[in-house]
């Protein structure tokens, strides 16, 4: 951490809450994709995201990449960020772009090329219905990602369906594709009979 990170950058979480977050900070296999995850999606993280997204506590957006925002830019230097989209209805209800706010301190270039056509909440769907989300995502401006090194970014990966659908739309148009999320469901962090998954050194 730099001097600025330690002393001058305000954290919206107290030290006790910050220490309670379960760090992952490694590549995890999600449905054949290598996804770099920062935290485990546990009860604490679920509460924070609910307060941020559904209770519209926009100030909490700073917490998710603090204090690693400088390291985030360094790790993914040269990549263009594409966010997994929310529906138009959700954006209007919240009054702000949740992923854009999380990425507010990042200096990486971001382009908005994906659209979500359905308003239905993923968490209320069955597993079979979640797999059908690929038909509800649209790549609206493929020319903006053509030949570029793209970082596909999402806040939470619970089943991986949304990220997989977006990845499928982007892959043929990009030079490279990297997947990153803030929090990941603990089921992806475990191998049957072996406890936690071992870290992999590279993304895809």
Secondary structure, DSSP 4 states (H G I P E B T S, - for coil): --HIIIIISPPSS-HHHHHHS-EEEEEEEETTEEEEEEEE--HHHHHHHIIIIIS--GGGGGGGGTTTHHHHHHHTTTPEEEEPPPBHHHHHHHSS-HHHHHTTT--S-B---EEE-----GGGS-HHHHHGGGGGEEE--GGGTTTSEEEEEEEEESSSHHHHHHHHHHHTT-SEEEEEEEEE-GGGGEETTTEEPPPBS---
